[in-house]
Each structure stands twice: as C-alpha cells, then as structure tokens.
Amino acid sequence: MVLFFRALVGVGVGIIMPMSTGLISFYYTRDKQDRLMGYSSAMNQMGGVIATLISGMLAGISWRASFLVYLMGLLCIVLCVIFLPNEKISTQGGKKEKGVFMKYYAFVIAMFLLMFTFFIYPSTFAIETAKEGIIPMQYVAMIMAAMDLVAFLGGLAFAKVKKYMGMKTKYVAPVLFLGGYLSLLLLGGWRGAIIGSALIGFANGLGIPFIMSTAGQSAGRAAATTVMPMLSMALYFAQFTTPMILSVIGNTPYLIASCSAALFIAWSCLIKIPEAGKEAVIQEK
C-alpha cells in the first residue's frame, strides 16, 4: 500500500516539476526568469529541509504520522486556485512539435550529468564518512543539512552569479562539483567534509536554475510542454539510477563523482545561452 501511494506521489511530482518551472518561462520575460528560477531552486532546497524536519518530528509520534507532511500540498492547491490564471498552455497552433529531444538534448543530458554527480553525495557521504572514522556520526546529518542550506543560498545567488559571469556561468556548477569531490577525496576529515559539502551544495543550487532558465529561454513560452518535461525526466531518472550505477562501477564514489564532474565540464561546452532578446521574439510568435 505504501509503495502504491508513493508511486502516485511520484506521478504528481513528475507533473508539478515541469509545470512550476515552465510557467516561469510562460509568464515572465528574460530579465525576470533568471531571478525566479533561482528562487524556485532555493525554495525546492528549503522545502526539502523543512519537510524532512517536520516528517522527523511526526515520525516520533508514529511512522504512519510522518506521511502527514504531504498535507503541505493543500497550501499549494489554495494558492493555485487563488492566483494562477486559468489559461491553456500548448505549442504554437496546437501542433505537436517534432524532434524536441534532438533540439534540446544538450540541456537534457546536462541535467542528467548534474543530478548524477550531485546524488552521489547523499547516496554515499554518510557511508564514506563512517569508513573514515574521523567525524562522529551524530554530526554527519548536521553537515548534510548544512549542505542543503548552502544549496538554498546558491539558488538565491544564481541571478547575480549569472549577471557577473555571463557566458561562463555554464561552467560554474561543474567546476564547483569537481572541487567539492576532490576535497572529499584528497583532504578528508573535517576540512574535506565541510569544504566539499559546501562546494557541492552551492553547485547544486546554481546548476539546476541555470539549466532550467537557459532551456526555458531557448524554448520560449512553449517550455512547459516541450523541454521542461524532459528535464524533469532526466532529473528523476538520475536520482533513481545513481545508486544502481555506483553498485556496478565500484566502491570509489568520490573518484567516480570527480570523473562525472569533469565530463559535465566538457559537456557544458555544448550548451548555448540564448542571446538577449531572442526569447522575446519566440514568445511573441
């Protein structure tokens, strides 16, 4: 019964994720999209922290009570009913766009590489830290929670980072991932754990809104029905397959993550950032 309804939750998340980001591309111009995508990523990170905290408190009452955390969704329903316009979102002329994957494959694969690189951390950090035996296990959860907080700050800082770095923004997240995992691999101990976790968290907080906003600007107002669903699929497929891939490749997760980050850096060369004003023409059409 639990697995069945968890599957329904997964379906709901799979629908909400591309819609929530796609609507930003639909309703807002480029000068606002970067800031709002950063806020969206930050709220996702903070929502995870808050939901985990609440579910942990509820689990102290009963393991069944922990599922009451999903009642937070009622607030979203109320906000959508009150504020979200009742508009139909479709491709131009209602025609299904062909060759969507080939048009946006650079963003889709980049999202998979980003999430695969990131999810190696929550999948293995506690285990690897326990093997090292330097950091007491009661502090591991605190470090991981602090990483989520840093990811939250990364989302808030995304618009400013993009404004400062310009076209080079696409390399920021993969380089931070590489630095973070090399810190965990080479430094170790408290120093490696804190520096590595901070860099990985900030990379995740920056990387997601960058791919989402750049892909949304490339697709224009049709993003919610074209590229955003594929990005959502890549995100969750990476989350699902990361433990399986790690179990097959070997027992050196930080080295694998460093190689994945290096591959992510190389792949980022294929990502093209739309020129200013181009997406406005797409939306007018």
C-alpha positions as CSV (number, residue, x, y, z in Angstrom):
1,M,0.0,0.0,0.0
2,V,2.8,2.4,0.9
3,L,4.6,1.7,-2.4
4,F,1.4,2.1,-4.4
5,F,0.7,5.6,-3.0
6,R,4.4,6.6,-3.2
7,A,4.1,5.8,-6.9
8,L,1.1,8.3,-7.0
9,V,3.2,10.9,-5.3
10,G,5.9,10.3,-7.9
11,V,3.4,10.9,-10.7
12,G,2.3,14.1,-9.0
13,V,5.9,15.4,-8.6
14,G,6.6,14.5,-12.2
15,I,3.7,16.7,-13.3
16,I,4.4,19.6,-10.9
17,M,8.1,19.9,-11.6
18,P,8.0,20.8,-15.3
19,M,4.8,22.9,-14.8
20,S,6.2,25.0,-12.0
21,T,9.4,25.9,-13.9
22,G,7.7,26.0,-17.3
23,L,5.2,28.6,-16.1
24,I,8.1,31.0,-15.3
25,S,9.1,30.9,-19.0
26,F,5.4,31.3,-20.0
27,Y,4.6,34.3,-17.9
28,Y,7.9,36.2,-17.4
29,T,10.4,37.9,-19.6
30,R,14.1,37.0,-19.6
31,D,15.1,39.8,-17.2
32,K,13.0,38.2,-14.5
33,Q,13.3,34.5,-15.4
34,D,16.9,34.0,-14.0
35,R,15.9,35.5,-10.7
36,L,12.7,33.5,-10.4
37,M,14.4,30.2,-11.5
38,G,16.9,30.8,-8.7
39,Y,14.2,31.4,-6.2
40,S,12.4,28.3,-7.4
41,S,15.6,26.2,-6.9
42,A,16.1,27.8,-3.5
43,M,12.6,27.0,-2.4
44,N,13.0,23.4,-3.5
45,Q,16.0,23.1,-1.3
46,M,14.5,24.8,1.7
47,G,11.2,22.8,1.2
48,G,13.2,19.6,1.5
49,V,14.9,20.7,4.7
50,I,11.6,21.8,6.2
51,A,9.6,18.8,5.1
52,T,12.4,16.4,6.4
53,L,12.3,18.2,9.8
54,I,8.5,18.1,10.1
55,S,8.3,14.4,9.0
56,G,11.0,13.5,11.5
57,M,9.0,15.2,14.3
58,L,5.9,13.3,13.1
59,A,7.8,10.1,13.0
60,G,8.4,10.5,16.7
61,I,4.7,10.1,17.2
62,S,4.2,7.2,14.6
63,W,5.8,6.2,11.4
64,R,2.4,6.5,9.7
65,A,2.1,10.1,11.0
66,S,5.2,11.1,9.1
67,F,3.2,10.9,5.8
68,L,1.0,13.8,7.1
69,V,3.8,16.1,5.9
70,Y,2.2,15.8,2.4
71,L,-0.7,17.9,3.7
72,M,1.6,20.8,2.9
73,G,0.3,20.4,-0.6
74,L,-3.1,21.7,0.4
75,L,-1.5,25.2,0.8
76,C,-0.2,24.9,-2.8
77,I,-3.7,24.0,-4.0
78,V,-5.2,27.1,-2.3
79,L,-2.5,29.3,-3.8
80,C,-3.0,27.9,-7.3
81,V,-6.8,28.4,-7.1
82,I,-6.5,32.0,-5.9
83,F,-3.5,33.2,-8.0
84,L,-2.8,31.0,-11.0
85,P,-4.6,32.2,-14.2
86,N,-6.8,29.5,-15.9
87,E,-5.1,29.5,-19.3
88,K,-4.4,26.8,-21.8
89,I,-0.7,26.2,-22.4
90,S,0.2,24.5,-25.7
91,T,2.6,24.7,-28.6
92,Q,2.0,27.1,-31.4
93,G,-1.2,26.4,-33.2
94,G,-1.9,23.3,-31.0
95,K,0.5,21.3,-33.2
96,K,2.9,18.8,-31.6
97,E,6.5,19.9,-32.1
98,K,8.7,17.2,-33.7
99,G,12.3,16.4,-32.8
100,V,12.0,18.0,-29.4
101,F,14.7,15.8,-27.8
102,M,17.2,16.5,-30.6
103,K,16.6,20.2,-30.3
104,Y,17.2,20.3,-26.5
105,Y,19.3,17.2,-25.9
106,A,22.3,19.3,-24.6
107,F,20.1,20.5,-21.7
108,V,18.6,17.1,-21.0
109,I,21.9,15.3,-20.8
110,A,23.4,18.2,-18.8
111,M,20.6,17.8,-16.3
112,F,21.3,14.1,-16.0
113,L,25.0,14.7,-15.5
114,L,24.3,17.4,-12.9
115,M,21.9,15.2,-10.9
116,F,24.0,12.1,-11.2
117,T,27.1,14.0,-10.0
118,F,25.1,15.5,-7.1
119,F,23.2,12.4,-5.9
120,I,26.5,10.6,-5.4
121,Y,26.9,12.8,-2.3
122,P,23.6,12.0,-0.4
123,S,23.9,8.3,-1.5
124,T,27.4,7.8,-0.1
125,F,28.5,10.6,2.2
126,A,27.3,9.0,5.4
127,I,28.8,5.6,4.5
128,E,32.2,7.0,3.4
129,T,32.4,9.2,6.5
130,A,31.7,6.2,8.7
131,K,34.5,4.3,7.0
132,E,36.9,7.1,7.6
133,G,36.1,7.2,11.3
134,I,37.2,10.7,11.9
135,I,33.8,12.6,12.1
136,P,31.3,11.3,14.8
137,M,28.2,10.0,13.1
138,Q,25.9,12.4,15.0
139,Y,27.5,15.3,13.1
140,V,27.0,13.8,9.7
141,A,23.4,14.7,9.5
142,M,24.2,18.2,10.5
143,I,26.8,18.5,7.7
144,M,24.3,17.2,5.1
145,A,21.6,19.6,6.4
146,A,24.1,22.5,6.1
147,M,24.8,21.4,2.5
148,D,21.1,21.8,1.8
149,L,21.2,25.3,3.3
150,V,24.2,26.2,1.1
151,A,22.2,24.9,-1.9
152,F,19.4,27.2,-0.9
153,L,21.8,30.2,-0.8
154,G,23.2,29.1,-4.2
155,G,19.7,29.3,-5.7
156,L,19.2,32.8,-4.3
157,A,22.6,33.9,-5.6
158,F,22.1,32.4,-9.1
159,A,20.9,35.6,-10.8
160,K,23.8,37.6,-9.5
161,V,26.3,35.0,-10.4
162,K,24.9,34.8,-14.0
163,K,25.0,38.6,-14.3
164,Y,28.6,38.6,-13.2
165,M,29.9,35.5,-15.0
166,G,27.9,35.9,-18.2
167,M,28.5,33.2,-20.8
168,K,30.9,31.4,-18.4
169,T,28.1,30.7,-16.0
170,K,27.6,27.2,-17.5
171,Y,31.0,26.1,-16.2
172,V,30.5,27.3,-12.6
173,A,28.4,24.4,-11.3
174,P,30.5,21.6,-12.8
175,V,33.8,23.2,-11.6
176,L,32.4,23.6,-8.1
177,F,31.3,19.9,-8.2
178,L,34.8,18.9,-9.2
179,G,36.4,21.0,-6.4
180,G,33.9,19.6,-3.9
181,Y,34.5,15.9,-4.6
182,L,38.3,16.4,-4.9
183,S,38.1,18.0,-1.4
184,L,36.3,14.9,-0.1
185,L,38.7,12.6,-1.9
186,L,42.0,14.2,-1.2
187,L,41.6,16.2,2.0
188,G,39.3,14.0,4.1
189,G,38.4,14.6,7.7
190,W,36.6,17.7,8.9
191,R,38.2,20.0,6.5
192,G,37.4,17.9,3.4
193,A,33.9,17.2,4.6
194,I,33.0,20.8,5.3
195,I,34.7,22.3,2.2
196,G,33.5,19.5,-0.1
197,S,29.9,19.6,1.2
198,A,29.7,23.4,0.8
199,L,31.0,23.4,-2.8
200,I,28.7,20.5,-3.8
201,G,25.7,22.2,-2.2
202,F,26.4,25.6,-3.9
203,A,27.0,23.8,-7.2
204,N,23.6,22.1,-7.0
205,G,21.9,25.3,-6.0
206,L,23.4,27.1,-9.0
207,G,23.3,24.3,-11.6
208,I,19.6,23.5,-11.6
209,P,18.3,27.0,-12.2
210,F,20.9,27.6,-14.8
211,I,19.9,24.6,-16.9
212,M,16.2,25.3,-16.3
213,S,16.3,29.0,-17.1
214,T,18.6,28.6,-20.2
215,A,16.5,25.8,-21.6
216,G,13.3,27.8,-20.9
217,Q,14.7,30.8,-22.6
218,S,15.6,28.7,-25.6
219,A,12.1,27.2,-25.8
220,G,10.2,30.4,-25.1
221,R,6.6,30.2,-23.9
222,A,6.4,26.5,-25.1
223,A,8.9,25.4,-22.5
224,A,6.2,23.9,-20.2
225,T,5.1,21.5,-22.9
226,T,8.5,20.8,-24.6
227,V,11.8,20.9,-22.8
228,M,10.7,21.1,-19.1
229,P,9.1,17.7,-19.0
230,M,12.3,16.2,-20.4
231,L,14.4,18.0,-17.9
232,S,12.2,16.7,-15.1
233,M,12.5,13.1,-16.5
234,A,16.3,13.4,-16.6
235,L,16.4,14.8,-13.1
236,Y,14.5,11.9,-11.5
237,F,16.0,9.3,-13.8
238,A,19.4,10.3,-12.5
239,Q,18.2,10.2,-8.9
240,F,16.8,6.7,-9.5
241,T,19.8,5.2,-11.3
242,T,22.7,6.7,-9.3
243,P,22.8,4.0,-6.6
244,M,22.5,1.3,-9.3
245,I,25.3,2.8,-11.3
246,L,27.5,3.1,-8.2
247,S,26.9,-0.5,-7.2
248,V,28.0,-1.7,-10.7
249,I,31.0,0.6,-11.2
250,G,32.8,0.1,-7.9
251,N,33.4,1.3,-4.4
252,T,35.2,4.6,-5.1
253,P,32.2,7.0,-5.2
254,Y,34.2,10.3,-4.9
255,L,36.5,9.4,-7.7
256,I,33.5,8.4,-9.9
257,A,31.9,11.8,-9.0
258,S,35.1,13.7,-9.9
259,C,35.1,12.0,-13.3
260,S,31.4,12.7,-13.7
261,A,32.1,16.4,-12.9
262,A,34.9,16.5,-15.4
263,L,32.6,15.1,-18.0
264,F,30.0,17.6,-17.0
265,I,32.5,20.4,-17.6
266,A,33.3,19.1,-21.1
267,W,29.6,18.7,-21.9
268,S,28.8,22.2,-20.8
269,C,30.7,23.4,-23.9
270,L,27.6,22.3,-26.0
271,I,25.2,24.4,-24.0
272,K,24.3,27.6,-25.9
273,I,23.0,30.5,-23.9
274,P,20.3,32.4,-26.0
275,E,21.2,36.0,-26.9
276,A,19.3,38.7,-25.1
277,G,16.0,39.5,-26.8
278,K,15.9,36.2,-28.8
279,E,13.4,34.6,-26.4
280,A,11.1,37.6,-26.6
281,V,10.7,37.1,-30.3
282,I,9.9,33.4,-29.7
283,Q,7.2,34.3,-27.1
284,E,5.6,36.9,-29.4
285,K,5.2,34.3,-32.1
